[in-house]
Amino acid sequence: MDTASGVSRPSVLFVTDLAYEARGRRYGDEDVFLTSRLREEFDLALCHPKDAAALSDRFDAVVVRNTGPVLHHQEAYDAFRTRARERGTRVYNSLDGSGDMAGKQYLVDLSRAGFPVIPTVDRAADLPLLPPASAYVVKPKLGADSVGLRFVRTPTLSAAEESTLLVQPRVDFRHELSFYYVDRDFQYALYAPDPDRRWVLEPYAASAADLEFARSFVEWNPLRHGIQRVDACRTADGALLLVELEDLNPYLSLDRVGPEARDAFVTRMGAAVRELLD
């Protein structure tokens, strides 16, 4: 209830881990800023991901933001998803994404389908399909924040690993860049000029071709409501390759954009949550 005007406002449970420490990112600061702005139009409370299942029934909608890698609280997250589906809880992002929300199997599927993705396989029989490289990346399908990632000279996959691991060539690239969307509406792009400093980002003027590349993945994803971050790398020949499609709780790097872009993002996000409630 908005006590100042007497008008009832939608209530939102904002799920975040303000204490999570991420290399090069300030999760807590970003969500403190977001909630300070969203409170202007919603009755809002914050909770840790481990409390989301127990509290979600008390609110009109649940917004899942910077919670850290789900694998650190997998049991609690699974309980929340199960309860939300059983109760028809309105969740933002909605629980129907096919990107990182569902693990990294999409990288294999997109690679097989011929999308511009870093070549990815998950079967020993497919290892010869990978292009020659000085090193290969082996990472968990359910990984995040480089947890479990390793580099090898010669890739191998055992029968047991085929269900849990991905293999990719290590790609030499000029820079990494990210495109940020709210409900399929492009908001801004950022890039890391120094390949060794992934989270030292600067505003990026995306070309029409860049946006066409990013939109192809946003449109591929069946996510109905939510924020998506399309992470890509630009190779030595100038091509873009998808690195990840973040559709669970993508960090937004709002401290790296100007005030106009930041205000526009918050306005669009608030409208998107209201659209979810409608």
HELIX and SHEET records of a PDB file:
HELIX    1   1 TYR A   27  LEU A   38  1                                  12    
HELIX    2   2 PRO A   49  ASP A   51  5                                   3    
HELIX    3   3 ALA A   52  LEU A   55  1                                   4    
HELIX    4   4 SER A   56  ARG A   58  5                                   3    
HELIX    5   5 VAL A   70  HIS A   73  5                                   4    
HELIX    6   6 GLN A   74  ARG A   87  1                                  14    
HELIX    7   7 ASP A  100  ALA A  102  5                                   3    
HELIX    8   8 GLN A  105  ARG A  112  1                                   8    
HELIX    9   9 ALA A  124  LEU A  129  5                                   6    
HELIX   10  10 GLU A  161  SER A  163  5                                   3    
HELIX   11  11 ALA A  208  TRP A  220  1                                  13    
HELIX   12  12 LEU A  254  ARG A  256  5                                   3    
HELIX   13  13 PRO A  259  LEU A  277  1                                  19    
SHEET    1   A 4 ASP A  43  CYS A  47  0                                        
SHEET    2   A 4 SER A  11  VAL A  15  1                                        
SHEET    3   A 4 ALA A  61  VAL A  64  1                                        
SHEET    4   A 4 VAL A  91  TYR A  92  1                                        
SHEET    1   B 3 ARG A 150  VAL A 152  0                                        
SHEET    2   B 3 TYR A 136  PRO A 140 -1                                        
SHEET    3   B 3 LEU A 165  PRO A 169 -1                                        
SHEET    1   C 5 GLU A 202  PRO A 203  0                                        
SHEET    2   C 5 ASP A 185  ALA A 192 -1                                        
SHEET    3   C 5 PHE A 173  VAL A 182 -1                                        
SHEET    4   C 5 ILE A 227  THR A 235 -1                                        
SHEET    5   C 5 LEU A 240  GLU A 246 -1                                        
END                                                                             
